[in-house]
Amino acid sequence: MEIELSITWIHFIAVIGAVAAMLYGLNIIYKRIKAKDQGFGPNTLKAIGVVLFIPTILIMAILTQFQAETLAALLGTVAGYVLSNSKPEE
C-alpha cells in the first residue's frame, strides 16, 4: 500500500509542476507582449497554445492510461503546429 501512496504523491507533484510550467509560460508571454507593446497576433496565439498544450499532454499521460501511439500522435501534432510558417515580425 505504501507503493501506491508514493506513486500518488509523484503524480501529484508532476501535475503541480506541469500547472506551474503553464502559469510561468503564460507569464513570460504576457511580459513579452507588454514589453513590445503589441496585441495578440497569430504567433502569440501559437505560443500560448504550445505553453498550454504540452503540459496538458504531460498531465493526461500521467493521470490516464495513454498508449504510446496516442502520445506520439499528439506530440507530432504539436511539432507540426510549432514548425508551421509564421510571420517573422511578431
C-alpha positions in Angstrom: 0.0 0.0 0.0 2.9 2.4 0.6 4.0 2.0 -3.0 0.6 3.2 -4.2 0.8 6.2 -1.8 4.2 7.2 -3.1 3.0 6.9 -6.7 0.1 9.1 -5.9 2.5 11.7 -4.5 4.7 11.5 -7.5 1.6 12.0 -9.7 0.5 15.0 -7.6 4.0 16.6 -7.8 4.2 16.1 -11.5 0.8 17.6 -12.1 1.6 20.6 -9.9 4.9 21.0 -11.8 3.0 21.0 -15.2 0.5 23.5 -14.0 3.3 25.7 -12.7 5.0 25.4 -16.1 1.8 26.6 -17.8 1.4 29.6 -15.5 5.1 30.5 -15.8 4.9 30.2 -19.6 1.8 32.4 -19.8 3.5 35.0 -17.5 6.6 35.1 -19.8 4.4 35.5 -22.9 2.4 38.3 -21.2 5.6 40.1 -20.2 6.9 39.9 -23.7 3.7 41.2 -25.2 3.8 44.1 -22.8 7.5 44.9 -23.4 6.8 45.0 -27.2 3.6 47.0 -26.7 1.7 44.8 -29.1 -1.5 42.8 -29.0 -2.3 39.2 -29.7 -1.3 38.0 -33.1 -1.0 34.6 -34.7 2.4 34.0 -33.2 1.3 34.9 -29.7 -1.7 32.5 -30.0 0.7 29.8 -31.3 3.0 30.4 -28.2 0.0 30.3 -25.9 -1.2 27.1 -27.5 2.2 25.4 -27.1 2.6 26.6 -23.5 -0.8 25.2 -22.6 -0.9 22.0 -24.8 2.4 20.4 -23.9 1.9 20.4 -20.1 -1.7 19.2 -20.7 -0.4 16.2 -22.7 2.0 15.5 -19.8 -0.9 15.7 -17.3 -3.0 13.4 -19.4 -0.1 10.9 -19.8 0.4 10.8 -16.0 -3.2 10.5 -15.0 -4.6 8.3 -17.7 -3.6 5.1 -19.5 -2.2 6.7 -22.6 -0.9 4.4 -25.2 2.5 5.2 -26.8 0.8 5.7 -30.3 -1.6 8.3 -28.9 1.1 10.2 -27.2 3.3 10.2 -30.3 0.4 11.4 -32.5 -0.3 14.3 -30.1 3.3 15.3 -29.9 3.6 15.1 -33.6 0.6 17.4 -34.0 2.3 19.9 -31.6 5.6 19.7 -33.6 3.8 20.4 -36.9 1.9 23.3 -35.3 5.1 24.9 -33.9 7.1 24.4 -37.1 4.4 25.7 -39.4 5.0 29.0 -41.2 4.6 32.2 -39.1 5.3 35.8 -39.6 8.8 36.9 -38.5 7.7 40.4 -37.4 5.7 39.2 -34.4 
